[in-house]
């Protein structure tokens, strides 16, 4: 397939449309906490899948589940070492932990307190 060369007018129009988008993107700081949260979510889902219908008498399944648990543990430990650099990142971290603990330990005082903190942050809206 041969593509026709783009006209000057098309290139200028595209640049005019993309200019504001690129400036906004460039101005937004990249908070490393988002990648760490994403990794923890992915490894948590992989662990849940490995544990689903686990036959504890099956050596291969146990091995896969143990490996998934190790990877999940590493991702959670890494998350604990990353500090949010933006308010949005801080809010995302609080939401992640509130959702996580609500799933793992729903009726503990810590889970309820973190849920309240996350709700209070959301009620304040973006700063």
N, C-alpha and C positions, 0 to 999 in steps of 0.2 A: 504494500500500500504506500503510495507516494503522497506525502502531505504537502499542501500548498504553503508557500511561505506566508507568514503573517504580515499583514499590512502595518504600516507605521501607525495608522489611526487605531487599529485593534490593540496594538501594544500600549499605546498611550492611554486608551480607555481602560485597559486591564490594570495598568499601573495606578491610574486614578482611583479605581475601585478598591484595589488591594492596599494602597498606601495607608489609609486610616486603620485598617485591620492590622497591618504589620506593625504600625507604631504602637497600637494598644497592646499587642502581643509582646513587643519588645519592652514595654514599660512594666509589664507584670513580672514580679520576681518569681523565680522558680523555687518553690519550697520543697526541700528534700523529703519532708515528712509524707508527702503524697505518694511517692514511690515506695517508701517503707510501709505505709498502710496498705497499699495495693499488694505488695509482696506478702504481707501477713494474711491478707484476705485470701489470696490465691493458695497459699500453702495450707491455710485452714480448711479450704474447700477440698483440697487434695487429700488431706488427712481424713476428713469426714467421708469422702468417697472410699478411701482405703479401709475404713472401719465399717462401712456399710455391708451388712450381711457377712461379716467376718466369721469364718470357720476357724476357731482357735486350734483345731486339730490339723489344719493345713499349714505346713511349714512355709510354703511359698507366700501364702496370704499374710501370715504373721510377719515374715521378712519384709514384705512391701509395706505393711502397716507400720512397722518399726522404723523403716526408712522415712516414710512420710512424716512420722512423729518427730524424727530428728530434724528434718528440713523445716517443719513448722516451728519447732523450738528455736532453731537458729534464726528464723525470720522474726520471731517475737523478741528474741534477745537483741537483734539488730535494731528493731523498732524502738526499743527502750533506750538506745544510744543516740537516736536522732532527735534533735530539738527542732520544733517548728520555728520557722523564720518569719512567718506572717500570721496575722490574726486568723485568716481563713484556714491556715494549716493547723493552728492551735484548736480551732473549733472542730475541724475534721478529726483530729486526734481524740478529743473528748468524745465526739459522737461514736468513733470507732470503739473506744473502750466501753462506753455506755452500752452499745449494742452487744458487744462481745460478752461482757459480764452478765448482761440480762439473759443471754442465751445459756451461759455456763453455770451461773449461780443466781438465778432470778430473784430469790427472796431474801438475799443477804442485805445487811445494812449498807455495805459498800456499794452493792449494785443499785440499791434504791437512792443512795446519796448521789452517785454518779449520774443516774437518770435525771435527778432533780437539777444537777449542775448543767447537764446538756440542755434540758428544757429551758432553764433560765437564760442560757447563752442564746438559744434560738429565739426566745421572746424578745431579747434586746435587738435583734436584727443585726445586719452588717454595720460595722463601724466605719 
